[in-house]
Amino acid sequence: MVVRKGLRMAVMLASVLMMSAAAQAQSNAIRFIVGAAAGGAIDPYARVIADHMAATMKRTIIIENKPGANGNIAIQMVADAPADGSLVWVGTQSMTEINPSAYDNLRWSMDDFVPLIRGVEAPMVLVTHPSVPAKTLDELVAWIKTKPGQLNYASFNPGTPSHFFGFQLNQRFGLDLTHLPYRGSGLQANDLVAGHALLGFAQINNTAPQIKQGNLRAIATTGEQRSPLLPDVPTFAELKHPEFTASIWFGLLVKKGTPQPVIDELVQAAKAAHTDPKVKATLEAQGFEVSGRTGSDALLADIKKQGQRWGELVKAAGFKAD
């Protein structure tokens, strides 16, 4: 009986110690806050980078998806947390550069954050359904003008570059396209392939396979150079329309006031992840260009500069997010 009681006590003590160790590991964990639902384009990026950084830092990194208000729920969560580096915001071009102009009464600004790294970039691509009788930008514009007020342009979300580039297409060429917003790039791409929407600015990573299979036709991309995924497709800049040049990007940020040694450790781990050949190959296979740009001051300055540009388009479009 004494032996059995001793064994039970030993098992209970071991269980308590294991629970205590798990709780300690959890409290020491870093949380990557993603402002979008699981399964979107940003999710695989966050997970592959988190896995590598966790191994480098020998710390647990947990992915938390906090969708809503184009990322504002996630952003506010990080802004309200202690500035200790335990919460890392997985930010995007849309959230950082467009949200400040599209949403009234935000309780955060970019001055509340320190960018760690701009990890991956990708241009958008103007695509059409194959039934559209146009293979070039000039032909597409001419065809649209024969159907004033009859056509839509699909965006992957309201208040995103996909939305505002469509607005700019209307403005630049005197078109009369109606905005048709979707709730995600996957849904937009599916409807473009099905022909429920005939054209739109789409993410290259989930439309390049459809373009190569002939299910969509690429008209032009918005990158500074041609995309390696679509080397035969011209850029808007090549077509003498550089105002359509922009890339979406994903990166990591922390709250301002985070101690510099913590920032330095996160940056070094992030750089190691983005330069790892296996990680790069994984991300490039998803259609991303791995930039791995660091330098908090320069990144923040670029975000603010691009924010002014998008702010003008937001204002011209008369857009305000709910």
Buried (B, 14 or more C-beta within 10 A) or exposed (E): EEEEEEEEEEEEEEEEEEEEEEEEEEEEEBBBBBBBBEEBBBBBBBBBBBBBBBBBBEBBBEBEBBBEBBBBEBBBBBBEBEBEBBBBBBBBBBBBBBBBBBBEEBEBEBEBBBBBBBBBBBBBBBBBBEEBEBEEBEBBBEBBEEEEEEBBBBBBBBBBBBBBBBBBBBBEBEBEBEBBBBEBBBEBBBBBBEEEBBBBBBBBBBBBEBBEEEBBBBBBBBBEEBBEBBEEBBBBBEBEBEEBBBBBBBBBBBBBEBEEEBBEBBBBBBBBBBEBEEBBEBBBEBBBBBBBBBBBEEBBEBBBEBBEBBBEBBEEBEBEBE
